[in-house]
Amino acid sequence: MSFVIVLIILSTNLLLQPSTIVVSLEFTRDDFPSDFIFGSGTSAYQVEGAASEDGRTSSVFDTLSLGSRSGGFTGEVACDEYHKYKEDVQLMVDLGLDAYRFSISWSRVIPNGRGPINQKGVEYYNNLINELISNGIQPHATLVHWDHPQALQDAYGGWTNQQIVRDFTTFADVCFKEFGDRVLYWTTVNEPNFIAPIFYKSSPYIAAHHLLLGHASVVNLYREKYQATQNGTIGLNVYTSWFIPEKSTQEDLDATERVANFRIGWFVHPLIFGDYPDIMKQSLGRRLPSFTEYETKLVNSSFDFIGVNCYTASVVTDDPGKDGMAANYIDKDVGGVFVQGVLEYFKRVYGNPPIYIHENGFRTFRNASLDDTSRIHYLNASMGSLLAAARNGSNVRGYFQWSFLDLFEIDGGYTYGFGFYYVDFNNHDLERSPKRSAHWYSTFLKGQRSRHNGIIHQMDNSTFMS
Ligand code: IFM
């Protein structure tokens, strides 16, 4: 056992205010359970490129990238993983990954979202999956990473229309049939709690409802038709944060509860309890759709695991004038401890479901120096916090760093990167080079001691999100 935390409390008010502490984290892979999965991830539109090749059509992610957020960049070429997947799998082997989390582009497999299957698309994912497996890397596949086909958006409004539930289920059926003999970890939708408010600003609750029904319908299909023979698992992914009150007032504590319910509970509560959180029902009234008896049965327990994306903590303040959740929140750097904060929340509020940390990572300006020590600080603190949570009984089963490569980001295009590998977008070959963090993760994965000192913030255990 080699997990050391040295706490030197530099500020007071331990109850609710973060206190600065010096933390020394030292751990090895052996400190985690032996079947704990360590990986890294990407998503289709963000790495594949070949956006107009071999029959692929546009997705809503392509369309979003044409707006101002990405600063004139798109994923048209991205990292060209579509052509360079073999090289990338070798880099994963170099790193020592157990698993690679990627997504399947719906509009590559079924251009236009419904109708004929594109065999070239199926062939690409078969090749990628086979390459991963023959190199000993587990494929973890997501069916929708924001990117449903633009054709379905144009035809009937995408997730605002219940028709998409059927089309999504048909797409999933194709994927299970074609790839399910080798893919044992399926995620239906990545960050539906981001998709609904970003793509459907005027009707997020309706879109969210169909996202949940689409997810549940796909899980039902998998369970009835494939799971017994393919022996895989399936879940939903959500974007989370460790929500903490700004002040220890009852107002801020209640506001924190509301924000957690509006952001996380919106999707997780129905999966665990078959309905939306009461707080949402009370404050949204008829704006929040309700589940029929049949839908409740379908949605309730429709997961084998929950995928959790967590990057930070968020400080919450009460704001009675704010429509809906009556609160504001803003990201706050509290060091890696937020990972444990989120996991403790799932344990306490949702009965400790099986969890994979699907995304955790650190954004830096992309530059060729390859010295990303700040990312090592961040990852070390996050993984130390993950270990603390696991030791405290969290049902967490795996951890995926975001992202394997520097890839297309909707905010800023290629200005920033989260990657272990720097990609030289000026080089014709899109050459990949490992950053310092890649060596650090690799050292850890290969079982050597990973030691790193840093200054992080820590909060008393009793303050984990109420
Ligand atoms: O790149 C994104 C990813 O697509 C979804 N989660 C957050 C990441 C970092 O911005």
Residues whose N, C-alpha, C, O or C-beta is under 5 A from the ligand:
A	BS01	IFM	none
